Amino acid sequence: MSEYEDPASHIETKLFIEKYQNKIPDERSWIITNSRKSLNFKNIRKEDIDFDDIAVGLANTCRYNGQCRAFYSVAEHSDIVSRILEHKFPGEKDLIISGFAHDFAEAYMGDMTTPLKHLCPGFKYIEEKLESVIEDVFDLKVSIRDPRIKMCDMLAWRIESRFFFGDDSTSWQDFDDEIRSTPVSIRCLDPKLAVTSFYGRAIELGVTWPYAP
């Protein structure tokens, strides 16, 4: 649930979306994936989640809606978040794996910018449903919505913003030391290299993926 929503409004949104979804024909609620599987957003099934589709989808998806000076994939961002977690919480393997997986849903839903998410509660509701299925498929022991993951995701965002947008305003000064002391680097890998790197990091962390074709 977004920090901008109270429980009552979240329940109202859920009821409205479920009512609205019933009016959408099934042929308009699914996508086809790189592996030729289909995923129906009205009925998300575990067997429709495939790590190969996630790897390709995230490697091909540019962060910041492409509004950055070089291609920078969600796959590379996921790697960086996992390395920040590894730096701050060494030895907590389950947390690090969940951090690596925190944006897996974007392989299917795209990387909607955060301001727009706040204006589209229906999107966030479906995203949370998909994230829950992903947590089940990959047997994640730590929720991908864990506050420690959110903290490291925000730190990655600050590092990325400084790198791409050169924001030297006073609002960043409190984070300068933390940014400089975090041992990660942005490489701006093209999609082919990003997907290879993503697989490598998954193997390094011991991520397992069922339902392979």
Secondary structure, 3 states (H helix, E strand, C coil): CCCCCCHHHHHHHHHHHHHHHCCCCHHHCEEECCCCCEEECCCCCHHHCCHHHHHHHHHHCEHHHHCCCCCCEHHHHHHHHHHHHHHHCCCCHHHHHHHHCCCCCHHHHCCCCHHHHHHCHHHHHHHHHHHHHHHHHCCCCCCCCCHHHHHHHHHHHHHHHHHHHCCCCHHHHHHHHHHHHCCCCCCCCCHHHHHHHHHHHHHHHCCCCCCCC
